[in-house]
Amino acid sequence: MTEIVRAACIIGWPVEHSRSPLIHNYWLKTYGIAGEYRREAVPPDQFGAFIQSLALHGYAGANVTVPHKEAALALSRPDERARAVGAANTLWFDGGLRSTNTDVEGFLNNLDVCAAGWDRALNKAVVLGAGGAARAVVYGLLSRGAQSIVIVNRTPSRADALRGRFGDRVRIARWDELNDQLGGAALFVNTTTLGMAGQPELAADMGRLPSHAVVADLVYVPMRTPLIGTAKARGLRTADGLGMLLHQAVGGFALWFGKKPEVTPQLRALLEADLDPSAR
Ligand code: NAP
């Protein structure tokens, strides 16, 4: 008897750098599921046609990454979360092509695991950046009852757009006010590319944060960012970008392969070895 093989993929342009195949193929093997997870390099002008023939390509669904997250939203029936964030990173079929944004739960669940109780007194959170990832973070923080979220972004108009989308609990501060804003913040989140390999460093004075503050960085290349290193050295609790990447993958796998997978230390070690072979 021929075994039915279910397949999913990550669609991006470029897509070679994506670690999602490593995560999903590890889970497929671990749970003994006959399936495959592949990379699909699709340029922007071919994305619509590719999505329309996703099932014909044999896919039960897909992850979507840069630069297709907004187009994926427009070409599918988004859930409330993807619509609110304005971007979709996960597609599946349910009476048509549906979409969601699992960066939200990736961010929140990683914090729950790394810094239990982080949302108990979320009087003030400072979010650096105002791109797609920042929208997912702000949506998640509001859903956990954040009373005040201060957005600091290099380009003020993008921060304005974020306040317009999410309302009064979101405030804006200037780039040169970042260190002052860290005073009294319960959470500081970097959603920019600052600190990423090949990008400028993120200059923020961790000494301004209170001792109970939590620091989260979405960057995961390098795996140990200077921001996380400095926060740890100060004794603050941290949640890193690799943890978020692992947790955001859970929802898609469950939708396509019918099993909610676990983020285990073994899986994390596999990704760590891939990101930093010298640490093996
Ligand atoms: P995006 O929409 O392009 O936004 C990029 C953000 O970075 C903007 O706020 C931009 O500011 C800021 N920025 C870039 N270069 C800067 C510089 N030199 N100085 C100051 N600010 C700078 O990208 P995104 O999709 O939000 O992704 C942002 C980061 O999150 C990336 O590192 C991505 O890998 C990471 N991410 C991680 C996960 C995870 O699972 N760990 C998930 C999603 C995203 P301007 O508005 O001024 O350009």
Boltz pocket constraint, residues with backbone or C-beta under 6 A from the ligand:
constraints:
  - pocket:
      binder: B
      contacts: [[A, 103], [A, 106], [A, 128], [A, 129], [A, 130], [A, 131], [A, 132], [A, 133], [A, 134], [A, 153], [A, 154], [A, 155], [A, 158], [A, 190], [A, 191], [A, 192], [A, 193], [A, 194], [A, 196], [A, 200], [A, 217], [A, 218], [A, 219], [A, 220], [A, 240], [A, 241], [A, 242], [A, 244], [A, 245], [A, 246], [A, 248]]
      max_distance: 6.0
